[in-house]
Amino acid sequence: MKTLLNGREVVLLWSFLLMSSVIMSSATWAAPKAEILEYGFYSFTDGSERLMQPITTSGYVTKGKTQLDKNTNRIPLEIGRLFGFRFRISGMNRNVGIIPLEFVVVHPEMKKPDGTFSTGYRYNLDLKLTNGMVEDKTGYRVNEDFEMVEGEWHFEYRFMNKTLIKQSFTTFTEK
């Protein structure tokens, strides 16, 4: 059997294939653009559904259609208050079907009913893209007395270990 390539050519071929793979990968995962379209506190328009999500501070997430009540980053605390933001991520290759993100929430320290303390949470999620973009909302709904804490909140979406979007809020008790 005859070898068609010598050792140097094999190394060059592997280098070329590796570089091609990196270039193709970065073309597919071109740096997306992100913008916050609105932020503040919201209300549910068609009801809502509360689902278990153990990774979050409260252990739940609430889903449903919402509308913006007030554009602000200062959030008066009250049970049932939903606050967050609507955003758009664009600039991805139109053939990419999802964007893998890490969602990070940092909030004032809360003492949970089980006696433990929480200052935030994080989890990975995949957002579905249509034609290289997605528009979505995210936020937090205060449902329990232990969540009624004043202070700074930070919501962040990370893409490939880099901050893509970040929005901050300050919760306070009205006097």
Secondary structure, DSSP 8 states (H G I E B T S, - for coil): ---SS-HHHHHHHHHHHHHHHHHHHHHHT---EEEEEEEEEEEESS--EEEE-TTSSSSEEEE--EEEEEE-SEEE--TT-EEEEEEEEE-S-TT--EEEEEEEEEEEEEE-TTS-EEEEEEEEEEEE-BTTBEEEEEEEE--SGGG---EEEEEEEEETTEEEEEEEEEEE---
